[in-house]
Amino acid sequence: MTDYRFDQVFDRRPTSSTKWNKFPEGVLPFWVADMDMRAPPFLLDRLKQRIDHGILGYTVTPPTVVEAFIRWLEVHYRWSVQPEWLVWIPGVVTGLNLATRTALAGESLHQSRRSACRGIVIPRPVYYPFLDVAENSGGESHLSDLVRSGQQWIMDFDDLDRCAKDSCLFMLCNPQNPTGRVYTRVELQQIAELCLRHNLILMSDEIHCPLILDRELQHVPVATLSREIEARTITLFSPTKAYNTPGLSCAVAVIPDPVLRQDFLHARAGLVPGISPLAYLACELAWSDRSDWLPAMLDYLRGNEQRVRTVAGARMTPVEGTYLAWIDVRDLNLADAETHFVNHGLGLSLGEQFGRPGFIRFNFGCPRPTLQAGLERLAAALSSPDGVFRPT
Ligand SMILES: Cc1ncc(COP(=O)(O)O)c(C=O)c1O
């Protein structure tokens, strides 16, 4: 395999990086979900060529990006989608919020329950923008806690059934941020059945799907389970996590049902900016990629995950997908977790942000020298008074 020199450390502070400019200098950031490695050389070269053209005007959606995406879905997931099912948006978070507005206000599936239905089913802990969508759209979050079962975080389907009453939307994150779960076909089937039973629209954020670390597992787009579930699903994709181009905002919503799609387009109308030509190009190149860059990156991330697990031990479950470790620090009884970790030189995401205090999320998408320094700090920060962690 090509040596992509993922160990190389770059100074990101001069680039106004969200990740590197939040905490004081000297604190190593392992929070927001972007990686500290360069995007693939083939992608950077093509972006440079595009810049050399010199004109960066408004752009329509290039047919080549549509073709690349459709082929990618077909090749990786055996999902045949039609070009007209796609709605382009400048980010998955935009998609989460548009999906919510679509479900709450839309004419589709829910016409008979429109005025009554405000509920949004959200398993948590979850990527924090999920927890804001209800407030943004006048809905009501019906939250259900994931449960740790051995080495995995799983859904509590009895509780989800309770949450689904008086709801119109289920918000799935798969692979799951922050727990790193990659849901099995059986689990997805249960979610699909719940949505069908309660007549819910299913929003599925699958942005992390190229980042499967567990070699035994495969990502399954929930919409591929059946035509019935496909027809009530809004699936959100973007290659920006896997190819580390999240600053080049671009995502796509796959909405097979024409009425649901119309409602989504209506929610988007006039509010959501277009996508930049560079962002479209980066997506097209990522979805067309046949090189060994992503396999090499996945191997590197697997190595990083093992190193994190060596330090965090039973506090974390193995990361099946994503580059995010969800670490239990409840036993430390930290009154101010942020200060505790910053005092140890670590900038982390705190559990409360995801709806689960007492945990931290550690982003291990970084070169090994940075990781090594961070893990030494983490080991010190995790040393509880008696030096022994007991999962509760
Ligand atoms: C699950 C998930 N969805 C969406 C996003 C953000 O996507 P975007 O930058 O396209 O809005 C992230 C970024 O961390 C994420 O982890």
The ligand as an ORCA input file, in Angstrom:
! r2SCAN-3c Opt
* xyz 0 1
  C     -23.046     12.409     12.451
  C     -22.654     13.720     11.839
  N     -23.497     14.337     11.003
  C     -23.189     15.510     10.432
  C     -21.990     16.136     10.702
  C     -21.690     17.456     10.086
  O     -21.939     17.442      8.739
  P     -21.844     18.757      7.862
  O     -20.520     19.376      8.138
  O     -21.991     18.241      6.469
  O     -22.987     19.624      8.269
  C     -21.089     15.540     11.575
  C     -19.831     16.214     11.913
  O     -19.227     15.954     12.908
  C     -21.427     14.290     12.147
  O     -20.581     13.658     12.969
*
